[in-house]
Amino acid sequence: MKKCYLGAIGCFNMWSSNTLEWIDIELTSFCNIRCKGCFRVISDHADQILNKTYLDLDTIKEKFQKEMFPNIKIINFCGSVDEPCSHPQFHQIIEHFADWNAHINIATNGSLRTTKWWEKLASVLPPSHKVVWGIDGSDELSEVYREGSSFKKVQQNFRAFIAAGGRANWQFISFEHNEHQLEIAKQMAKDEGFKEFKTIISHRKDTGGVKHKKVEQEESNCISCKYANQKRIFVNHMGNVIPCCHLNSKMLEYPVSGNKKDRFEDILEDENYMEDINLKNVSVEQAMNGKVWTAIKDSWESDNRIPRCEQVCKQNKRDVFIKEQL
């Protein structure tokens, strides 16, 4: 196989506390719904792993101080398995980051908490910062993919949040079953006071009877690490610092999977990863300079690539995002 890496040249120099621009933080392993494409639905081990812990406020305050990250632009509360608003100290966490010179993004299914809770969030979240509401339809059809959600509950919550001064964006994942509602949802978002409407056309596999839209993209054998190019990292609910959210599910499954299956699991075994990347033992900077991160990067230019990196960050494997101001 021809070696081909199109990520940022010298990306590990970019991945440092001084140059980092974007941090994704997964606050909890809890979620109140079951999206059909989510790890908690498709994994055989989810019940053993999830709904057990969350990143505590003291750790966040100690390991994430604005002086440590002088060029940070985005703090993104969007994990691969969590509903961030399920964290019991969520408002306090937002208050901790509120005076950073960075935009706060919160991704939510919107069906958790009371309208009063959402009104309070609007009061502690600076006006220019936003909550992204995942709503895949203009009525109860949005519950098909987001199983366990309630469109009426979501509507009550986003109306309370917007009325209290909160900035809201609408995110719509386009499937075969809901594409006919796209324009209706877009008009509803405008009428309800949302500021932006984002459509996602995904390359992901069909799951749970839900058919994803097919996107024709140019074939390529090159890995272009999205997170490296964005000077971005991911911190999961256990406090593990890793290059991206896409490796998180493999990391979560590793202790219970019973056998190694790919290069990433080899790296975790070889490098005693918890000592190298967990915030109980290291700083964010130390994790980014550690053995696990180096081994991940080295795999991109080897004949033994990490399958998840190939699946997500090959040039022909990208979701299509369409953003429109309302």
C-alpha positions in Angstrom: 0.0 0.0 0.0 1.3 3.4 -0.9 2.0 5.6 2.1 -0.1 8.7 1.9 -0.8 11.1 4.8 -2.4 14.4 4.0 -2.9 15.7 7.5 -1.2 18.8 8.8 2.5 18.6 8.3 4.2 18.4 11.7 0.7 17.9 13.3 2.1 16.9 16.6 3.8 20.2 16.8 0.4 21.8 16.2 -1.1 19.6 18.9 0.2 21.5 21.9 -1.3 23.6 24.6 0.1 26.8 23.0 -1.3 26.1 19.5 -4.5 24.2 20.3 -7.6 25.9 19.0 -10.5 23.4 19.7 -11.3 21.1 22.6 -14.1 18.5 22.5 -15.2 17.5 26.0 -17.3 14.5 26.6 -18.7 15.2 30.1 -20.6 12.0 30.9 -21.3 8.4 29.9 -25.0 9.0 30.4 -27.7 9.7 27.7 -31.5 9.6 27.9 -32.1 8.4 24.4 -30.8 5.7 22.0 -29.8 7.1 18.5 -29.8 4.2 16.1 -26.2 4.9 14.9 -24.8 5.5 18.4 -22.1 3.3 20.0 -24.5 2.7 23.0 -26.9 0.9 20.5 -24.6 -0.9 18.1 -21.9 -2.1 20.6 -22.3 -5.5 22.3 -20.5 -4.1 25.4 -22.3 -0.8 25.9 -24.2 -1.9 29.0 -20.9 -2.9 30.7 -19.3 0.5 29.9 -21.8 3.3 29.9 -24.1 5.0 32.4 -21.5 4.8 35.1 -19.4 7.9 35.4 -18.8 11.6 34.5 -15.9 14.0 34.4 -15.9 15.7 37.7 -15.9 19.5 38.1 -12.7 19.6 40.2 -10.8 17.8 37.4 -12.1 20.2 34.8 -11.1 23.3 36.9 -7.6 21.9 37.5 -6.8 20.6 34.1 -8.5 23.3 32.0 -7.4 26.8 32.9 -7.5 29.5 30.3 -3.9 30.5 30.9 -2.9 26.9 29.8 -4.5 27.3 26.3 -3.8 30.8 25.0 -5.0 30.3 21.5 -8.2 28.3 22.2 -11.1 29.3 20.0 -13.8 26.6 20.6 -14.9 24.6 23.7 -17.2 22.0 22.3 -19.4 19.9 24.7 -20.2 17.1 22.3 -19.1 13.6 23.1 -19.5 10.3 21.2 -21.7 8.6 23.8 -23.1 11.4 26.0 -25.8 13.9 26.5 -23.8 16.7 28.1 -26.8 18.2 29.8 -27.1 15.1 31.9 -24.1 16.2 33.9 -25.2 17.2 37.4 -23.0 20.2 37.5 -23.4 21.4 33.9 -24.3 25.0 34.7 -21.2 25.3 36.9 -19.0 23.9 34.1 -20.4 26.5 31.7 -19.7 29.2 34.2 -16.0 28.0 34.5 -15.5 28.4 30.8 -17.7 31.5 30.3 -14.8 34.0 30.7 -12.5 32.2 28.3 -11.8 33.9 25.0 -13.4 31.0 23.2 -16.8 30.1 21.8 -18.8 27.5 23.7 -20.8 25.0 21.7 -23.2 22.6 23.3 -24.7 19.7 21.3 -27.9 18.3 22.7 -30.9 16.1 21.9 -32.9 18.7 23.9 -35.3 16.3 25.5 -33.7 16.3 28.9 -34.3 18.7 31.8 -37.1 21.2 32.6 -37.9 24.5 30.9 -36.6 26.3 34.0 -33.3 24.5 33.6 -33.0 25.7 30.0 -33.9 29.2 31.0 -31.0 29.1 33.6 -28.6 27.8 31.0 -29.5 30.8 28.8 -28.6 33.1 31.7 -25.2 31.6 32.3 -24.2 31.0 28.7 -22.7 34.2 27.1 -25.0 35.6 24.4 -22.7 34.8 21.4 -22.3 31.2 22.4 -24.7 28.5 21.2 -26.6 25.3 21.8 -27.0 23.0 18.8 -30.2 21.1 18.9 -30.3 17.7 17.1 -33.8 17.6 15.6 -34.2 15.3 12.5 -37.7 16.3 11.5 -40.5 18.9 11.9 -42.6 16.7 14.1 -42.6 13.2 15.8 -40.7 11.8 12.8 -37.6 13.2 14.4 -38.0 10.4 17.0 -37.4 7.6 14.5 -33.6 8.0 14.7 -33.5 9.5 18.1 -35.3 6.7 19.9 -36.6 7.7 23.3 -36.7 11.4 22.5 -39.9 13.5 22.5 -40.4 16.1 19.9 -42.9 18.0 22.0 -40.5 18.0 25.0 -37.7 19.3 22.8 -40.0 22.0 21.4 -40.9 23.2 24.9 -37.2 23.3 25.9 -35.9 25.1 22.9 -38.7 27.7 23.1 -37.9 28.3 26.8 -34.2 28.6 26.0 -34.7 31.0 23.0 -37.2 33.1 24.9 -34.7 33.5 27.8 -32.1 34.9 25.3 -30.2 31.8 24.4 -28.7 31.3 20.9 -29.9 28.1 19.3 -28.9 26.3 16.1 -30.8 23.5 14.5 -29.0 20.3 13.2 -30.8 18.0 10.9 -29.4 14.6 9.8 -30.8 13.7 6.4 -32.1 10.2 6.0 -34.3 8.6 3.3 -37.2 8.6 5.8 -37.1 12.3 6.6 -35.6 14.1 3.6 -39.1 15.3 2.6 -39.3 17.3 5.8 -36.0 19.2 5.4 -37.4 22.4 4.0 -40.4 22.3 6.4 -37.9 21.9 9.3 -35.8 24.8 8.0 -38.8 27.1 7.9 -39.8 26.0 11.4 -36.4 26.7 12.7 -36.5 30.2 11.3 -40.0 30.9 12.7 -39.0 29.6 16.1 -36.0 31.9 16.4 -33.0 29.6 15.6 -30.0 31.4 14.2 -28.6 28.7 12.0 -29.7 25.5 10.3 -27.2 22.7 9.6 -27.9 19.7 7.4 -25.7 16.6 7.7 -25.6 14.2 4.8 -23.7 11.2 6.3 -21.4 8.5 4.8 -22.1 6.3 7.7 -23.6 2.8 7.3 -27.3 2.1 7.5 -28.3 1.1 11.0 -31.4 0.1 12.8 -33.6 0.3 9.7 -32.6 3.9 9.1 -31.2 4.5 5.6 -28.6 7.2 5.2 -28.4 9.4 2.2 -25.7 8.2 -0.3 -23.0 10.7 -1.1 -20.7 10.3 -4.2 -17.1 11.3 -3.2 -13.8 11.0 -5.0 -11.8 7.9 -4.2 -8.6 8.3 -2.3 -6.2 6.2 -0.3 -4.9 9.1 1.8 -5.6 9.8 5.5 -6.2 13.4 6.2 -6.7 13.8 10.0 -9.5 16.2 10.5 -8.7 16.9 14.1 -5.0 17.5 13.4 -5.9 20.0 10.7 -8.3 21.8 13.0 -5.8 21.8 15.9 -8.4 20.0 17.9 -8.5 17.2 20.6 -11.0 15.1 22.4 -11.3 14.4 26.1 -13.7 11.6 27.1 -15.8 11.2 30.2 -13.1 9.1 31.9 -10.6 11.9 31.5 -8.7 10.2 28.6 -7.1 12.7 26.2 -7.1 11.3 22.6 -6.8 12.8 19.1 -10.4 12.5 18.2 -13.9 11.3 19.1 -13.8 8.6 16.5 -11.3 6.5 18.5 -13.3 6.8 21.7 -15.6 3.9 21.1 -12.6 1.5 20.5 -11.0 2.9 23.7 -14.1 2.3 25.7 -14.6 -1.3 24.5 -10.9 -2.3 24.9 -11.0 -3.4 28.6 -14.1 -5.6 28.0 -13.7 -6.8 24.4 -11.8 -9.9 25.3 -9.4 -9.9 22.4 -7.4 -7.5 20.3 -8.8 -6.8 16.9 -6.8 -4.0 15.3 -3.8 -1.7 15.5 -5.4 0.8 17.9 -6.0 -1.9 20.5 -2.4 -3.1 20.0 -1.3 0.4 20.9 -3.4 0.6 24.0 -2.0 -2.7 25.2 1.6 -1.9 24.4 1.7 1.6 25.9 -0.1 1.1 29.2 -2.4 3.8 28.0 -4.1 4.9 31.2 -0.8 6.2 32.6 -0.1 8.0 29.4 -3.3 9.8 28.6 -5.6 10.0 31.6 -5.9 13.4 33.4 -5.5 11.7 36.8 -1.9 11.1 35.8 -0.9 13.7 33.2 -1.8 17.1 31.9 -3.3 17.7 28.5 0.1 18.7 27.2 1.8 15.6 28.6 -0.8 13.4 27.0 -0.4 15.0 23.6 3.4 14.4 23.8 3.1 10.9 25.1 3.7 7.4 23.6 0.1 6.6 22.8 -0.3 9.7 20.6 3.0 9.1 18.9 2.1 5.5 18.1 -1.2 6.7 16.6 0.5 9.2 14.4 3.1 6.7 13.3 0.4 4.2 12.2 -0.9 6.6 9.6 2.2 6.2 7.4 2.6 2.5 8.0 1.2 -0.6 6.4 -0.7 -1.4 9.6 -3.1 1.6 9.9 -5.7 2.0 12.5 -9.0 1.0 10.8 -11.0 3.7 12.4 -8.7 6.4 11.0 -9.1 4.9 7.5 -12.9 4.7 7.9 -13.3 8.3 9.0 -10.4 10.3 7.7 -9.7 8.9 4.3 -10.3 11.6 1.7 -13.4 9.8 0.4 -15.0 9.2 3.8 -16.4 12.5 5.0 -19.8 13.7 6.1 -21.2 16.6 4.2 -22.2 19.6 6.3 -24.4 22.4 4.9 -24.8 25.4 7.1 -27.3 28.2 6.4 -27.9 31.4 8.4 -31.6 32.0 9.3 
